[in-house]
Amino acid sequence: MNGMNTQFKNKPPVVLIHGMWSTAVAMQDVAAVFTQQGFEVHALTLPMHFDKSSYTTADKQTLAKLRLQDYVAFIMAEIAKLDRPAIIVGHSMGGLLAQLVAARTHVAKLILLSSAAPGGINAWSWSVIRTFGRNLFLFPLWRRVTHITLAQIRYGIANTQPDSVQQLIYQHATYESGRATFQMGVSGFFPTGYSRVNSASIRCPILIIAGNKDRVTPIKAQRAMAKKYARNKAQFIELEGVCHWTVGGEHVEVVRSAMLSWLAEDAQA
């Protein structure tokens, strides 16, 4: 580990963006990976995301109306406080947000872990529908909050993780904006919407890491993203037997190795 540490000189700060139904707690294992290498780490919690038991009716109403635009504005305000461009690491919805941010401001590097697809890439499948479950039938979705059950986590979020990890994810799960959920859901059919990302607007190196057992951001969508960013010379790493939960549990070590090896190679290029 110390040998790897010496390969990273003039380390940029690292900004972590969690996915749906989560807070910064979901990224704590990823944060540890970078902290151990001497990086300055900022694990963000998106607006109105906190412990599920603390929500009031008014809180839920506020969260329900938040858009992807609001999340992006929050992230950009946070990275504007840093003294130099950051490495942005996004998981799931956080991966989509990371792409949207990188298309709007200069970032050092982009790491996408099991990322949600940008507009124009159809990621829908039966496993996606089953994972979202009853959330898809809330009406009007853009005025409601969504949530995830333990059964949905076991099926679509952490299907290759042990029960202890699945339980932990559920314990820390929170509500999500129905409006943001809707924006992501229709993004595959409307490539001109807000979730669309102009690949030419992203000027930094990109690493895409995905598991071939991912049921909610399926591997077909990850491969399509890699193709989308081919002109950016994105590196795509497909992990055998790995599910959507690439930020914790039993898959952290292989993800850690992939991220640090890529960063070391890019630093030497």
LINRAQUI-V139170 format. One line per field, one symbol per residue. ss: DSSP state (A for helix, B for strand, O for the rest). psi: psi as a letter, one per 30 degrees, with the letter a starting at -180 (. if undefined). burial: 1 if it has 9 or more other ideal C-beta (glycine too) atoms within 8 Angstrom, else 0. Layout:
BEGIN
ss->???
psi->???
burial->???
END
This chain:
BEGIN
ss->OAAAAOOOOOOOOBBBBOOOOOOAAAAAAAAAAAAOOOOOBBBBOOOOOOOAAAOOAAAAAAAAAOOAAAAAAAAAAAAOOOOOOOBBBBBOAAAAAAAAAAOOOOOOBBBBBOOOOOOOOOOOOAAAAAAAAAAAAOOOAAAOBBOOOAAAAAAAAOOOOOAAAAAAAAAAOOOBBAAAAAAAAAOOOOOOOOOOOOAAAOOOBBBBBBBOOOOOOOAAAAAAAAAAOAAAOOBBBBBOOOOOOOOOAAAAAAAAAAAAAAAAAAAAO
psi->eeeeeffjkhkllkkkjlalglafefgeeeeeeeefggkjkjjkklkgjakeffkleeeeeeeffkleeeeeeeeeeeffflflklkkjkkbefeeeeeeeffflklelkkjjhkkklkfjjgkleeeeeefbfefgkkkeggllllkleeeeeefehfglleeeeeeeeefkallkeeeeeeeefeffifgaefkkjfffjglkkkkklkggkffilfeeeeeeeeegefghkkkjkkkgkaeiggabfgeeeeeeeeeeeeeeeff.
burial->00011011001111111111111101111110111010101111010110000010001101111111011101110110010001111111111111111110001011111111111010101011111100110100110111110001111111111000111111011111111111111111000011111010110111111111111111101111110110010111111001111111101101110111011101100
END
